[in-house]
Amino acid sequence: MGRLTTHVLDTATGRPGAGIAVRVFRLDGERREVARAVTNHDGRCDAPLLNGTAFEAGRYEIVFAAGNYFRASGQVLPEPPFVDEVVLRFGIASPEQHYHVPLLVSPWSYSTYRGS
């Protein structure tokens, strides 16, 4: 059965992004929240964001509260911060597969890819 997972790496410190709030939205004519989680000490969520019958083909959005994470970790940010909420939009074409969507983030940049 397919599933959606994520993890976050703080590239400014080289450590996992622990304690980052993550929200998942399904974009099917309207934007509706379908999952919420917070990353653990390893920058991962303790369970898949979506799996089973909740994991369907379609368009999705993951929102990472990176600005709140950087503020909580004591990093000095400009106001407004350059990187605040990171919004990633992507499509699920084959829900029987594993979609892993990592986030590499710093106060000044971010990147993502489809991982394994």
N, CA, C and O atoms as CSV, one atom per row, in Angstrom:
chain,resi,resn,atom,element,x,y,z
A,1,MET,N,N,0.845,-1.186,0.000
A,1,MET,CA,C,0.000,0.000,0.000
A,1,MET,C,C,0.885,1.242,0.000
A,1,MET,O,O,1.919,1.263,0.668
A,2,GLY,N,N,0.501,2.254,-0.724
A,2,GLY,CA,C,1.279,3.483,-0.800
A,2,GLY,C,C,1.122,4.347,0.433
A,2,GLY,O,O,0.248,4.135,1.273
A,3,ARG,N,N,2.008,5.333,0.509
A,3,ARG,CA,C,1.957,6.256,1.647
A,3,ARG,C,C,2.728,7.523,1.306
A,3,ARG,O,O,3.523,7.550,0.366
A,4,LEU,N,N,2.482,8.566,2.079
A,4,LEU,CA,C,3.180,9.835,1.949
A,4,LEU,C,C,3.960,10.083,3.233
A,4,LEU,O,O,3.396,10.072,4.327
A,5,THR,N,N,5.269,10.307,3.088
A,5,THR,CA,C,6.117,10.593,4.241
A,5,THR,C,C,6.978,11.815,3.941
A,5,THR,O,O,7.081,12.259,2.798
A,6,THR,N,N,7.592,12.344,4.992
A,6,THR,CA,C,8.481,13.486,4.837
A,6,THR,C,C,9.555,13.443,5.911
A,6,THR,O,O,9.438,12.704,6.889
A,7,HIS,N,N,10.586,14.227,5.729
A,7,HIS,CA,C,11.525,14.553,6.796
A,7,HIS,C,C,12.140,15.901,6.466
A,7,HIS,O,O,12.126,16.341,5.316
A,8,VAL,N,N,12.682,16.552,7.492
A,8,VAL,CA,C,13.230,17.898,7.339
A,8,VAL,C,C,14.656,17.918,7.853
A,8,VAL,O,O,14.951,17.408,8.934
A,9,LEU,N,N,15.533,18.515,7.063
A,9,LEU,CA,C,16.917,18.729,7.467
A,9,LEU,C,C,17.184,20.226,7.497
A,9,LEU,O,O,16.942,20.922,6.510
A,10,ASP,N,N,17.681,20.723,8.618
A,10,ASP,CA,C,18.093,22.120,8.766
A,10,ASP,C,C,19.495,22.230,8.186
A,10,ASP,O,O,20.468,21.844,8.834
A,11,THR,N,N,19.606,22.751,6.975
A,11,THR,CA,C,20.904,22.799,6.305
A,11,THR,C,C,21.814,23.879,6.874
A,11,THR,O,O,23.015,23.865,6.604
A,12,ALA,N,N,21.279,24.813,7.651
A,12,ALA,CA,C,22.115,25.835,8.289
A,12,ALA,C,C,22.928,25.244,9.434
A,12,ALA,O,O,24.044,25.689,9.702
A,13,THR,N,N,22.366,24.241,10.110
A,13,THR,CA,C,23.050,23.645,11.257
A,13,THR,C,C,23.525,22.214,10.977
A,13,THR,O,O,24.336,21.668,11.725
A,14,GLY,N,N,23.016,21.612,9.899
A,14,GLY,CA,C,23.359,20.223,9.594
A,14,GLY,C,C,22.658,19.231,10.491
A,14,GLY,O,O,23.106,18.093,10.628
A,15,ARG,N,N,21.556,19.647,11.108
A,15,ARG,CA,C,20.820,18.774,12.027
A,15,ARG,C,C,19.396,18.542,11.526
A,15,ARG,O,O,18.899,19.295,10.688
A,16,PRO,N,N,18.748,17.509,12.036
A,16,PRO,CA,C,17.340,17.304,11.693
A,16,PRO,C,C,16.494,18.488,12.157
A,16,PRO,O,O,16.785,19.109,13.180
A,17,GLY,N,N,15.461,18.787,11.405
A,17,GLY,CA,C,14.517,19.847,11.774
A,17,GLY,C,C,13.465,19.274,12.704
A,17,GLY,O,O,12.426,18.794,12.252
A,18,ALA,N,N,13.728,19.323,13.995
A,18,ALA,CA,C,12.824,18.751,15.001
A,18,ALA,C,C,11.791,19.781,15.443
A,18,ALA,O,O,12.108,20.960,15.603
A,19,GLY,N,N,10.562,19.331,15.638
A,19,GLY,CA,C,9.505,20.186,16.166
A,19,GLY,C,C,8.855,21.091,15.122
A,19,GLY,O,O,8.272,22.115,15.479
A,20,ILE,N,N,8.943,20.740,13.858
A,20,ILE,CA,C,8.347,21.558,12.801
A,20,ILE,C,C,6.918,21.085,12.542
A,20,ILE,O,O,6.684,19.907,12.272
A,21,ALA,N,N,5.976,22.005,12.627
A,21,ALA,CA,C,4.579,21.691,12.317
A,21,ALA,C,C,4.438,21.489,10.814
A,21,ALA,O,O,4.972,22.258,10.014
A,22,VAL,N,N,3.706,20.437,10.448
A,22,VAL,CA,C,3.498,20.064,9.048
A,22,VAL,C,C,1.992,19.889,8.838
A,22,VAL,O,O,1.327,19.198,9.609
A,23,ARG,N,N,1.464,20.520,7.788
A,23,ARG,CA,C,0.061,20.344,7.420
A,23,ARG,C,C,-0.008,19.869,5.972
A,23,ARG,O,O,0.775,20.305,5.129
A,24,VAL,N,N,-0.944,18.982,5.696
A,24,VAL,CA,C,-1.140,18.455,4.344
A,24,VAL,C,C,-2.543,18.834,3.883
A,24,VAL,O,O,-3.519,18.688,4.619
A,25,PHE,N,N,-2.622,19.325,2.645
A,25,PHE,CA,C,-3.892,19.713,2.055
A,25,PHE,C,C,-4.107,18.931,0.761
A,25,PHE,O,O,-3.159,18.674,0.018
A,26,ARG,N,N,-5.320,18.567,0.507
A,26,ARG,CA,C,-5.716,17.986,-0.786
A,26,ARG,C,C,-6.308,19.125,-1.600
A,26,ARG,O,O,-7.122,19.901,-1.100
A,27,LEU,N,N,-5.895,19.221,-2.854
A,27,LEU,CA,C,-6.343,20.286,-3.749
A,27,LEU,C,C,-7.226,19.652,-4.818
A,27,LEU,O,O,-6.739,19.243,-5.872
A,28,ASP,N,N,-8.510,19.572,-4.545
A,28,ASP,CA,C,-9.438,18.935,-5.484
A,28,ASP,C,C,-10.625,19.856,-5.761
A,28,ASP,O,O,-11.776,19.501,-5.506
A,29,GLY,N,N,-10.328,21.028,-6.279
A,29,GLY,CA,C,-11.369,22.030,-6.491
A,29,GLY,C,C,-11.481,22.967,-5.308
A,29,GLY,O,O,-11.865,24.127,-5.459
A,30,GLU,N,N,-11.153,22.480,-4.162
A,30,GLU,CA,C,-11.038,23.288,-2.954
A,30,GLU,C,C,-9.803,22.817,-2.206
A,30,GLU,O,O,-9.314,21.710,-2.434
A,31,ARG,N,N,-9.311,23.641,-1.330
A,31,ARG,CA,C,-8.128,23.301,-0.532
A,31,ARG,C,C,-8.614,22.846,0.834
A,31,ARG,O,O,-9.130,23.642,1.620
A,32,ARG,N,N,-8.442,21.542,1.112
A,32,ARG,CA,C,-8.906,21.048,2.411
A,32,ARG,C,C,-7.794,20.293,3.125
A,32,ARG,O,O,-7.085,19.480,2.533
A,33,GLU,N,N,-7.666,20.585,4.409
A,33,GLU,CA,C,-6.633,19.932,5.216
A,33,GLU,C,C,-7.002,18.472,5.437
A,33,GLU,O,O,-8.130,18.148,5.810
A,34,VAL,N,N,-6.013,17.585,5.195
A,34,VAL,CA,C,-6.252,16.146,5.359
A,34,VAL,C,C,-5.328,15.503,6.384
A,34,VAL,O,O,-5.545,14.357,6.777
A,35,ALA,N,N,-4.293,16.229,6.824
A,35,ALA,CA,C,-3.387,15.658,7.834
A,35,ALA,C,C,-2.589,16.768,8.494
A,35,ALA,O,O,-2.399,17.850,7.938
A,36,ARG,N,N,-2.130,16.463,9.701
A,36,ARG,CA,C,-1.270,17.343,10.494
A,36,ARG,C,C,-0.295,16.498,11.269
A,36,ARG,O,O,-0.619,15.393,11.705
A,37,ALA,N,N,0.914,17.027,11.440
A,37,ALA,CA,C,1.914,16.309,12.235
A,37,ALA,C,C,2.968,17.305,12.700
A,37,ALA,O,O,2.970,18.466,12.291
A,38,VAL,N,N,3.858,16.834,13.557
A,38,VAL,CA,C,5.017,17.602,14.005
A,38,VAL,C,C,6.217,16.675,13.884
A,38,VAL,O,O,6.148,15.513,14.283
A,39,THR,N,N,7.316,17.181,13.334
A,39,THR,CA,C,8.500,16.337,13.171
A,39,THR,C,C,9.109,15.991,14.528
A,39,THR,O,O,9.087,16.791,15.463
A,40,ASN,N,N,9.648,14.790,14.608
A,40,ASN,CA,C,10.264,14.314,15.850
A,40,ASN,C,C,11.744,14.725,15.930
A,40,ASN,O,O,12.207,15.532,15.123
A,41,HIS,N,N,12.474,14.180,16.889
A,41,HIS,CA,C,13.885,14.540,17.110
A,41,HIS,C,C,14.766,14.245,15.892
A,41,HIS,O,O,15.841,14.826,15.744
A,42,ASP,N,N,14.309,13.344,15.026
A,42,ASP,CA,C,15.063,12.982,13.830
A,42,ASP,C,C,14.580,13.749,12.595
A,42,ASP,O,O,15.017,13.459,11.481
A,43,GLY,N,N,13.688,14.719,12.781
A,43,GLY,CA,C,13.160,15.503,11.680
A,43,GLY,C,C,12.121,14.771,10.851
A,43,GLY,O,O,11.751,15.229,9.769
A,44,ARG,N,N,11.646,13.635,11.352
A,44,ARG,CA,C,10.652,12.829,10.645
A,44,ARG,C,C,9.342,12.826,11.413
A,44,ARG,O,O,9.314,13.150,12.600
A,45,CYS,N,N,8.279,12.469,10.755
A,45,CYS,CA,C,7.000,12.295,11.433
A,45,CYS,C,C,6.917,10.857,11.923
A,45,CYS,O,O,7.437,9.945,11.281
A,46,ASP,N,N,6.269,10.660,13.049
A,46,ASP,CA,C,6.214,9.331,13.660
A,46,ASP,C,C,5.388,8.330,12.853
A,46,ASP,O,O,5.544,7.120,13.019
A,47,ALA,N,N,4.526,8.820,11.996
A,47,ALA,CA,C,3.683,7.953,11.154
A,47,ALA,C,C,3.575,8.600,9.779
A,47,ALA,O,O,3.851,9.791,9.637
A,48,PRO,N,N,3.181,7.837,8.768
A,48,PRO,CA,C,2.974,8.456,7.454
A,48,PRO,C,C,1.971,9.596,7.541
A,48,PRO,O,O,1.032,9.548,8.336
A,49,LEU,N,N,2.172,10.614,6.727
A,49,LEU,CA,C,1.221,11.720,6.673
A,49,LEU,C,C,-0.109,11.243,6.101
A,49,LEU,O,O,-1.176,11.633,6.576
A,50,LEU,N,N,-0.034,10.403,5.085
A,50,LEU,CA,C,-1.224,9.786,4.491
A,50,LEU,C,C,-0.889,8.352,4.132
A,50,LEU,O,O,0.233,8.053,3.725
A,51,ASN,N,N,-1.858,7.469,4.283
A,51,ASN,CA,C,-1.722,6.082,3.825
A,51,ASN,C,C,-3.100,5.463,3.739
A,51,ASN,O,O,-4.101,6.098,4.069
A,52,GLY,N,N,-3.144,4.231,3.298
A,52,GLY,CA,C,-4.422,3.535,3.189
A,52,GLY,C,C,-5.366,4.227,2.225
A,52,GLY,O,O,-4.941,4.769,1.205
A,53,THR,N,N,-6.639,4.205,2.553
A,53,THR,CA,C,-7.645,4.792,1.663
A,53,THR,C,C,-7.571,6.315,1.620
A,53,THR,O,O,-8.132,6.923,0.708
A,54,ALA,N,N,-6.899,6.947,2.574
A,54,ALA,CA,C,-6.749,8.407,2.569
A,54,ALA,C,C,-5.717,8.874,1.547
A,54,ALA,O,O,-5.646,10.060,1.226
A,55,PHE,N,N,-4.925,7.947,1.040
A,55,PHE,CA,C,-3.865,8.285,0.083
A,55,PHE,C,C,-4.363,7.991,-1.320
A,55,PHE,O,O,-4.357,6.845,-1.769
A,56,GLU,N,N,-4.795,9.038,-2.005
A,56,GLU,CA,C,-5.414,8.916,-3.320
A,56,GLU,C,C,-4.623,9.704,-4.353
A,56,GLU,O,O,-3.857,10.605,-4.009
A,57,ALA,N,N,-4.815,9.355,-5.627
A,57,ALA,CA,C,-4.232,10.147,-6.707
A,57,ALA,C,C,-4.823,11.557,-6.649
A,57,ALA,O,O,-5.985,11.744,-6.290
A,58,GLY,N,N,-4.003,12.538,-7.008
A,58,GLY,CA,C,-4.483,13.912,-7.021
A,58,GLY,C,C,-3.381,14.894,-6.724
A,58,GLY,O,O,-2.202,14.546,-6.682
A,59,ARG,N,N,-3.789,16.136,-6.518
A,59,ARG,CA,C,-2.844,17.211,-6.209
A,59,ARG,C,C,-2.880,17.502,-4.712
A,59,ARG,O,O,-3.937,17.514,-4.082
A,60,TYR,N,N,-1.678,17.736,-4.162
A,60,TYR,CA,C,-1.531,17.957,-2.729
A,60,TYR,C,C,-0.613,19.141,-2.456
A,60,TYR,O,O,0.099,19.634,-3.332
A,61,GLU,N,N,-0.663,19.565,-1.217
A,61,GLU,CA,C,0.211,20.643,-0.748
A,61,GLU,C,C,0.661,20.283,0.663
A,61,GLU,O,O,-0.156,19.905,1.503
A,62,ILE,N,N,1.949,20.399,0.919
A,62,ILE,CA,C,2.469,20.272,2.281
A,62,ILE,C,C,2.969,21.650,2.690
A,62,ILE,O,O,3.676,22.311,1.929
A,63,VAL,N,N,2.600,22.083,3.898
A,63,VAL,CA,C,3.042,23.364,4.435
A,63,VAL,C,C,3.875,23.089,5.681
A,63,VAL,O,O,3.400,22.478,6.638
A,64,PHE,N,N,5.129,23.551,5.656
A,64,PHE,CA,C,6.057,23.390,6.773
A,64,PHE,C,C,6.204,24.738,7.478
A,64,PHE,O,O,6.466,25.744,6.818
A,65,ALA,N,N,6.044,24.782,8.785
A,65,ALA,CA,C,6.174,26.009,9.565
A,65,ALA,C,C,7.647,26.254,9.897
A,65,ALA,O,O,8.045,26.191,11.060
A,66,ALA,N,N,8.443,26.530,8.881
A,66,ALA,CA,C,9.893,26.683,9.045
A,66,ALA,C,C,10.250,27.933,9.842
A,66,ALA,O,O,11.145,27.883,10.686
A,67,GLY,N,N,9.579,29.040,9.597
A,67,GLY,CA,C,9.888,30.274,10.324
A,67,GLY,C,C,9.722,30.100,11.824
A,67,GLY,O,O,10.571,30.543,12.597
A,68,ASN,N,N,8.639,29.460,12.241
A,68,ASN,CA,C,8.424,29.206,13.672
A,68,ASN,C,C,9.536,28.330,14.239
A,68,ASN,O,O,9.992,28.551,15.361
A,69,TYR,N,N,9.973,27.339,13.467
A,69,TYR,CA,C,11.072,26.466,13.892
A,69,TYR,C,C,12.350,27.280,14.092
A,69,TYR,O,O,13.019,27.133,15.115
A,70,PHE,N,N,12.696,28.134,13.131
A,70,PHE,CA,C,13.924,28.924,13.252
A,70,PHE,C,C,13.850,29.882,14.435
A,70,PHE,O,O,14.831,30.044,15.160
A,71,ARG,N,N,12.698,30.518,14.638
A,71,ARG,CA,C,12.539,31.409,15.802
A,71,ARG,C,C,12.721,30.633,17.105
A,71,ARG,O,O,13.432,31.081,18.005
A,72,ALA,N,N,12.076,29.465,17.203
A,72,ALA,CA,C,12.155,28.650,18.424
A,72,ALA,C,C,13.564,28.146,18.691
A,72,ALA,O,O,13.941,27.929,19.842
A,73,SER,N,N,14.352,27.958,17.618
A,73,SER,CA,C,15.713,27.460,17.799
A,73,SER,C,C,16.704,28.584,18.119
A,73,SER,O,O,17.897,28.336,18.293
A,74,GLY,N,N,16.202,29.817,18.194
A,74,GLY,CA,C,17.046,30.938,18.589
A,74,GLY,C,C,17.753,31.638,17.447
A,74,GLY,O,O,18.559,32.538,17.680
A,75,GLN,N,N,17.467,31.246,16.220
A,75,GLN,CA,C,18.098,31.927,15.093
A,75,GLN,C,C,17.474,33.311,14.921
A,75,GLN,O,O,16.255,33.473,14.991
A,76,VAL,N,N,18.320,34.285,14.699
A,76,VAL,CA,C,17.850,35.655,14.495
A,76,VAL,C,C,17.387,35.791,13.050
A,76,VAL,O,O,18.154,35.561,12.115
A,77,LEU,N,N,16.132,36.164,12.882
A,77,LEU,CA,C,15.547,36.305,11.555
A,77,LEU,C,C,15.110,37.741,11.328
A,77,LEU,O,O,14.728,38.426,12.277
A,78,PRO,N,N,15.159,38.210,10.089
A,78,PRO,CA,C,14.558,39.505,9.804
A,78,PRO,C,C,13.040,39.368,9.892
A,78,PRO,O,O,12.513,38.257,9.833
A,79,GLU,N,N,12.352,40.469,10.031
A,79,GLU,CA,C,10.890,40.438,10.017
A,79,GLU,C,C,10.385,41.262,8.858
A,79,GLU,O,O,10.684,42.454,8.795
A,80,PRO,N,N,9.650,40.699,7.956
A,80,PRO,CA,C,9.292,39.291,7.932
A,80,PRO,C,C,10.470,38.433,7.514
A,80,PRO,O,O,11.375,38.915,6.832
A,81,PRO,N,N,10.474,37.159,7.913
A,81,PRO,CA,C,11.587,36.286,7.536
A,81,PRO,C,C,11.582,35.997,6.038
A,81,PRO,O,O,10.533,36.002,5.394
A,82,PHE,N,N,12.762,35.746,5.500
A,82,PHE,CA,C,12.872,35.402,4.087
A,82,PHE,C,C,12.175,34.067,3.806
A,82,PHE,O,O,11.395,33.964,2.859
A,83,VAL,N,N,12.451,33.045,4.624
A,83,VAL,CA,C,11.758,31.758,4.534
A,83,VAL,C,C,10.894,31.638,5.788
A,83,VAL,O,O,11.395,31.645,6.912
A,84,ASP,N,N,9.597,31.529,5.568
A,84,ASP,CA,C,8.666,31.417,6.690
A,84,ASP,C,C,7.896,30.109,6.543
A,84,ASP,O,O,8.396,29.059,6.946
A,85,GLU,N,N,6.699,30.147,5.980
A,85,GLU,CA,C,6.001,28.900,5.670
A,85,GLU,C,C,6.485,28.405,4.319
A,85,GLU,O,O,6.443,29.140,3.333
A,86,VAL,N,N,6.940,27.172,4.270
A,86,VAL,CA,C,7.367,26.566,3.012
A,86,VAL,C,C,6.195,25.748,2.483
A,86,VAL,O,O,5.720,24.823,3.140
A,87,VAL,N,N,5.739,26.103,1.289
A,87,VAL,CA,C,4.587,25.452,0.673
A,87,VAL,C,C,5.069,24.649,-0.530
A,87,VAL,O,O,5.635,25.205,-1.472
A,88,LEU,N,N,4.843,23.346,-0.493
A,88,LEU,CA,C,5.236,22.466,-1.593
A,88,LEU,C,C,3.983,21.863,-2.209
A,88,LEU,O,O,3.206,21.195,-1.525
A,89,ARG,N,N,3.788,22.101,-3.501
A,89,ARG,CA,C,2.658,21.508,-4.220
A,89,ARG,C,C,3.188,20.417,-5.139
A,89,ARG,O,O,4.205,20.593,-5.809
A,90,PHE,N,N,2.483,19.283,-5.162
A,90,PHE,CA,C,2.942,18.139,-5.944
A,90,PHE,C,C,1.753,17.252,-6.277
A,90,PHE,O,O,0.673,17.390,-5.701
A,91,GLY,N,N,1.969,16.346,-7.208
A,91,GLY,CA,C,0.924,15.430,-7.611
A,91,GLY,C,C,1.244,13.994,-7.254
A,91,GLY,O,O,2.401,13.574,-7.279
A,92,ILE,N,N,0.204,13.248,-6.923
A,92,ILE,CA,C,0.291,11.812,-6.684
A,92,ILE,C,C,-0.393,11.128,-7.860
A,92,ILE,O,O,-1.614,11.201,-8.001
A,93,ALA,N,N,0.388,10.466,-8.699
A,93,ALA,CA,C,-0.164,9.769,-9.860
A,93,ALA,C,C,-0.409,8.295,-9.574
A,93,ALA,O,O,-1.312,7.689,-10.152
A,94,SER,N,N,0.393,7.715,-8.682
A,94,SER,CA,C,0.329,6.267,-8.403
A,94,SER,C,C,0.241,6.048,-6.898
A,94,SER,O,O,1.265,5.840,-6.248
A,95,PRO,N,N,-0.963,6.090,-6.333
A,95,PRO,CA,C,-1.088,5.987,-4.877
A,95,PRO,C,C,-0.687,4.643,-4.291
A,95,PRO,O,O,-0.661,4.490,-3.070
A,96,GLU,N,N,-0.378,3.675,-5.128
A,96,GLU,CA,C,0.117,2.398,-4.598
A,96,GLU,C,C,1.613,2.483,-4.287
A,96,GLU,O,O,2.177,1.551,-3.715
A,97,GLN,N,N,2.259,3.593,-4.659
A,97,GLN,CA,C,3.689,3.770,-4.417
A,97,GLN,C,C,3.944,4.611,-3.173
A,97,GLN,O,O,3.043,5.264,-2.647
A,98,HIS,N,N,5.192,4.580,-2.717
A,98,HIS,CA,C,5.635,5.416,-1.598
A,98,HIS,C,C,6.119,6.751,-2.152
A,98,HIS,O,O,7.013,6.792,-2.997
A,99,TYR,N,N,5.530,7.828,-1.678
A,99,TYR,CA,C,5.976,9.175,-2.031
A,99,TYR,C,C,6.618,9.781,-0.785
A,99,TYR,O,O,5.948,10.026,0.219
A,100,HIS,N,N,7.913,10.015,-0.866
A,100,HIS,CA,C,8.653,10.633,0.234
A,100,HIS,C,C,9.063,12.022,-0.231
A,100,HIS,O,O,9.738,12.164,-1.250
A,101,VAL,N,N,8.656,13.046,0.515
A,101,VAL,CA,C,8.894,14.438,0.120
A,101,VAL,C,C,9.733,15.120,1.208
A,101,VAL,O,O,9.177,15.693,2.145
A,102,PRO,N,N,11.066,15.062,1.090
A,102,PRO,CA,C,11.934,15.697,2.075
A,102,PRO,C,C,12.018,17.204,1.861
A,102,PRO,O,O,11.792,17.704,0.759
A,103,LEU,N,N,12.343,17.910,2.925
A,103,LEU,CA,C,12.589,19.352,2.848
A,103,LEU,C,C,13.971,19.629,3.424
A,103,LEU,O,O,14.263,19.257,4.561
A,104,LEU,N,N,14.811,20.278,2.642
A,104,LEU,CA,C,16.110,20.784,3.101
A,104,LEU,C,C,15.934,22.285,3.228
A,104,LEU,O,O,15.612,22.949,2.243
A,105,VAL,N,N,16.137,22.839,4.421
A,105,VAL,CA,C,15.746,24.230,4.652
A,105,VAL,C,C,16.756,24.973,5.514
A,105,VAL,O,O,17.371,24.398,6.413
A,106,SER,N,N,16.914,26.249,5.229
A,106,SER,CA,C,17.684,27.182,6.057
A,106,SER,C,C,16.872,28.474,6.112
A,106,SER,O,O,15.844,28.574,5.442
A,107,PRO,N,N,17.300,29.455,6.886
A,107,PRO,CA,C,16.556,30.721,6.899
A,107,PRO,C,C,16.579,31.446,5.553
A,107,PRO,O,O,15.838,32.410,5.359
A,108,TRP,N,N,17.420,30.994,4.626
A,108,TRP,CA,C,17.594,31.712,3.357
A,108,TRP,C,C,17.268,30.899,2.118
A,108,TRP,O,O,17.277,31.442,1.014
A,109,SER,N,N,16.978,29.605,2.268
A,109,SER,CA,C,16.689,28.794,1.086
A,109,SER,C,C,16.030,27.489,1.486
A,109,SER,O,O,16.025,27.101,2.655
A,110,TYR,N,N,15.464,26.813,0.470
A,110,TYR,CA,C,14.955,25.475,0.675
A,110,TYR,C,C,14.951,24.731,-0.642
A,110,TYR,O,O,14.961,25.336,-1.715
A,111,SER,N,N,14.936,23.404,-0.550
A,111,SER,CA,C,14.798,22.557,-1.734
A,111,SER,C,C,14.101,21.264,-1.328
A,111,SER,O,O,14.025,20.917,-0.149
A,112,THR,N,N,13.602,20.573,-2.327
A,112,THR,CA,C,12.890,19.317,-2.096
A,112,THR,C,C,13.114,18.412,-3.300
A,112,THR,O,O,13.666,18.834,-4.316
A,113,TYR,N,N,12.684,17.184,-3.173
A,113,TYR,CA,C,12.773,16.209,-4.259
A,113,TYR,C,C,11.881,15.040,-3.877
A,113,TYR,O,O,11.439,14.942,-2.732
A,114,ARG,N,N,11.618,14.172,-4.811
A,114,ARG,CA,C,10.896,12.941,-4.476
A,114,ARG,C,C,11.922,11.912,-4.050
A,114,ARG,O,O,12.711,11.435,-4.865
A,115,GLY,N,N,11.912,11.579,-2.798
A,115,GLY,CA,C,12.859,10.614,-2.260
A,115,GLY,C,C,12.312,9.207,-2.313
A,115,GLY,O,O,11.298,8.938,-2.958
A,116,SER,N,N,12.997,8.317,-1.628
A,116,SER,CA,C,12.566,6.915,-1.615
A,116,SER,C,C,12.289,6.454,-0.197
A,116,SER,O,O,11.915,5.300,0.015
